């Protein structure tokens, strides 16, 4: 915790969170009403909420950093495990192995490989001859381009621009 938080505000914030799941249990209106009823000076509420925000953002950033470190460790462990599995396959050369509780066997599977590891040539061929062999991604609206078009005066059905007032906390 970077900044100390007023105990009353801390209790209020915790009262809206399910201890087991971490889910927020109140509506926005209920939380707003509760903060309005909190017996503190307006300026103190603002300072305390800002401190709470900074603390929570720092915690979220620390978790994100740790998650990235763990993801990197996971990837390295998976790569080591796969390399070890390849060594086992190399040593066993397709033969089954069993000793005590250790049992290694094989299962046959089929995998599609593209000539010269070039799926693009296949895509061009399939597009002309057998489009059913291709999977297409669903189109996604390009919001930045839509915003530019609307601001340039273009009539765009089913889309409009809404102005927001985003708060910056420092």
Secondary structure, 3 states (H helix, E strand, C coil): CCCCCCHHHHHHHHHCECCCCCCECCCHHHHHHHHHHCCCCHHHHHHHHHHHHHHHHHHHHHHHHHHHHHHHHHHHHHHHHHHHHHHHHHHHCCCCEEECCEEECCCCCCCCCCHHHCHHHHHHHHHHHCHHHCCCCCCCCCHHHHHHHHHCCCCCCCCCCCCCCCCCCC
